[in-house]
Amino acid sequence: MHTPTASELLQAWERGAESSAAARGLWLLDASCEDLDAQALLALPLGRRDALLLELRKRLFGRCMHGVACCPACGATAEVDLDVDALRQEAQASDGTSMTEEREIRELHVDGREEPIRYRLPDSRDLLAMQASEDAASARRLLIRRCVIDAGNEASEADALPLSDAVELALARAMAEADPQTDLSLAFTCPDCRQQWEPAFDVARFLWQELHAWALRLLRDVDTLARSYHWSEAEILAMSPRRRQAYLEQCVS
């Protein structure tokens, strides 16, 4: 993985400004994974994608993350400190399972079916397709059916696959077990009413929020230095963070 420069990160931030969370994750990986083209990034299993985003977050902002969530019962805020390395599943570490193994076709044997159901793990193409779904239930159904390659019967069109609710649930569980990095949940306890809940952790959304705040701070710094020293944006971004900060302190003094 390549650690993006300040200029590359700003470019990714600008490109993803009007994009969805799923697309923004791809823009971030496009800036940091030089060995993967656009199609390869789209085809990354979501667990591998999230593991790479966590590694990128560690390189950009360090291991420690600070999260805040609203209690679903009383609305109070609860805070939690997270460790990037603790969130990364061992099986999905950047140097772990090979890409070939992750993309392999898997089989699920279901009672009452002679042939196994063949499926693949979800990827970013599926997330992008789910954006048009009306609700969570239809989005999950679309995701499952997109990932099914062969339902073990004569149906060939994904939309026509005769999958019962029980089979869809079994497939969802099998996918989660095969790719545990995609199922990250955080444990919160409300400091006011003691309500406990476990919201899902969206790595791409969290990292983008951090990047957005960083980009706005950096652009303010660029504006300050450009006004004071008449340097171009490119010249200012080419400086190390330490040198930029030193010049900013001179401006204040």
Backbone hydrogen bonds, N-H to C=O, Kabsch-Sander energy under -0.5 kcal/mol:
donor,donor_aa,acceptor,acceptor_aa,energy
2,H,32,S,-3.4
9,L,5,T,-2.4
10,L,6,A,-2.2
11,Q,7,S,-1.9
12,A,8,E,-2.2
13,W,9,L,-2.6
14,E,10,L,-2.4
15,R,11,Q,-2.4
16,G,12,A,-2.1
17,A,14,E,-0.9
19,S,16,G,-1.6
24,R,20,S,-2.5
25,G,21,A,-1.9
26,L,22,A,-1.1
27,W,23,A,-2.0
28,L,24,R,-2.2
29,L,25,G,-1.9
30,D,26,L,-2.5
31,A,27,W,-1.3
32,S,28,L,-0.6
32,S,29,L,-0.7
33,C,29,L,-2.9
34,E,32,S,-0.8
36,L,33,C,-1.5
41,L,37,D,-2.2
42,L,38,A,-2.1
43,A,39,Q,-1.6
44,L,41,L,-1.0
46,L,122,P,-2.1
48,R,45,P,-0.5
49,R,45,P,-2.5
50,D,46,L,-2.7
51,A,47,G,-2.2
52,L,48,R,-2.3
53,L,49,R,-2.2
54,L,50,D,-2.3
55,E,51,A,-2.0
56,L,52,L,-2.5
57,R,53,L,-2.5
58,K,54,L,-2.2
59,R,55,E,-1.9
60,L,56,L,-2.2
61,F,57,R,-3.0
62,G,57,R,-0.6
62,G,58,K,-1.4
65,M,82,L,-2.8
67,G,65,M,-0.5
67,G,80,V,-3.4
69,A,78,A,-2.4
71,C,76,A,-3.6
75,G,71,C,-1.4
78,A,69,A,-3.0
80,V,67,G,-2.4
82,L,65,M,-3.7
84,V,63,R,-2.4
84,V,82,L,-0.5
87,L,83,D,-1.5
87,L,84,V,-0.5
88,R,84,V,-1.2
89,Q,87,L,-0.6
92,Q,89,Q,-1.6
93,A,90,E,-1.5
96,G,93,A,-2.6
97,T,91,A,-1.0
102,E,98,S,-1.9
103,R,99,M,-1.9
104,E,101,E,-0.7
106,R,119,Y,-3.3
108,L,117,I,-2.4
110,V,108,L,-0.6
113,R,110,V,-1.8
117,I,108,L,-2.9
118,R,116,P,-0.5
118,R,150,D,-3.0
119,Y,106,R,-2.6
120,R,147,C,-2.1
124,S,42,L,-0.9
124,S,44,L,-0.7
125,R,42,L,-1.1
126,D,123,D,-0.8
127,L,123,D,-1.4
128,L,124,S,-2.5
129,A,125,R,-1.7
130,M,126,D,-1.9
131,Q,127,L,-0.7
131,Q,128,L,-0.7
132,A,129,A,-1.0
133,S,130,M,-2.1
139,A,135,D,-2.1
140,R,136,A,-2.4
141,R,137,A,-2.1
142,L,138,S,-2.3
143,L,139,A,-2.4
144,I,140,R,-2.5
145,R,141,R,-2.4
146,R,142,L,-2.2
147,C,143,L,-1.5
148,V,144,I,-1.0
149,I,118,R,-2.8
150,D,118,R,-1.9
160,A,157,E,-1.3
161,L,158,A,-1.3
163,L,161,L,-2.0
164,S,162,P,-0.5
168,E,164,S,-2.5
169,L,165,D,-2.3
170,A,166,A,-2.1
171,L,167,V,-2.5
172,A,168,E,-2.4
173,R,169,L,-2.2
174,A,170,A,-2.2
175,M,171,L,-2.6
176,A,172,A,-2.1
177,E,173,R,-2.3
178,A,174,A,-2.1
179,D,175,M,-1.6
182,T,179,D,-1.8
183,D,180,P,-1.6
184,L,182,T,-0.6
185,S,183,D,-0.5
186,L,199,P,-2.5
188,F,186,L,-0.6
188,F,197,W,-2.6
190,C,195,Q,-3.1
194,R,190,C,-1.2
197,W,188,F,-1.7
201,F,184,L,-3.0
202,D,200,A,-0.7
203,V,201,F,-0.9
206,F,202,D,-2.4
207,L,203,V,-2.7
208,W,204,A,-2.1
209,Q,205,R,-2.0
210,E,206,F,-1.8
211,L,207,L,-2.7
212,H,208,W,-2.8
213,A,209,Q,-1.9
214,W,210,E,-2.4
215,A,211,L,-3.0
216,L,212,H,-2.1
217,R,213,A,-1.9
218,L,214,W,-2.6
219,L,215,A,-2.5
220,R,216,L,-1.8
221,D,217,R,-2.1
222,V,218,L,-2.6
223,D,219,L,-2.3
224,T,220,R,-2.3
225,L,221,D,-2.6
226,A,222,V,-2.7
227,R,223,D,-2.1
228,S,224,T,-1.8
229,Y,225,L,-3.1
230,H,226,A,-1.6
231,W,225,L,-0.5
236,I,232,S,-2.0
237,L,233,E,-2.8
238,A,234,A,-1.5
239,M,236,I,-1.1
244,R,240,S,-2.4
245,Q,241,P,-2.4
246,A,242,R,-2.0
247,Y,243,R,-2.1
248,L,244,R,-2.3
249,E,245,Q,-2.3
250,Q,246,A,-1.4
251,C,247,Y,-1.9
252,V,248,L,-1.9
253,S,249,E,-2.2
